[in-house]
Amino acid sequence: FEYDSSPWTLGWKFSVTAPTSIEALGVYDSNQDGLAGPADVGLWLASGGSPLVQTTVAAGTTAALDGYFRFTPVTSTPLTPGVEYLVGSHLDGGDATSLFDGNGIVDPRITVIDARYSSFGSGFGFPDQTDPGTDGAAYLGGNFQLTPVPLPAAAWLFGSALVGLGSLTRVRLQKG
């Protein structure tokens, strides 16, 4: 299902199940043939305020295509489990699609909460509105690419030390 995305910012509210980082923001490219115009994409805390990160995805085919989305790299932005976020995009004269009733694949590190949009005619801005019945749904104008946050080296060393102590204890118990 596709519809005109130009009068507002369309997006979705989500949380993550593990520490991750957003590395790129993107926008839906209906025919995978380039964007008719530039698209503004942003990531906000669900509580509001200024975007944590935002970018403009260039018109045409310059931005990298992944599936049906064109992505532009952004400054790595960490996401924390238990915190709710919103991602949204405004593409004047472009199309958007939606995720309803399991009609798409979602990264297992993401929990989709509900679909969001800004006021009609508002252009790019915080998508603070939702409708009843959009639980687990998303307006897919805006999207993102993420990577897991690696454990610090100290955590690996600590884990290795615990394994070593466990092995040493087991050997001593077997001898004694």
Buried (B, 14 or more C-beta within 10 A) or exposed (E): EEEEBBBBBBBBBBBBEEBBBBBBBBBBBBEEEBBBEBBBBBBBBBEEEEBBBBBBBBBEEEBBBEEBBBBBEBEEBEBEEEEBBBBBBBBBEBBBBBBBEEEBEEBEBBBBBBBBBBBEEBEBBBBBBBEEEBEBBBBBBBBBBBEEBEEEEEEEEEEEEEEEEEEEEEEEEEEE
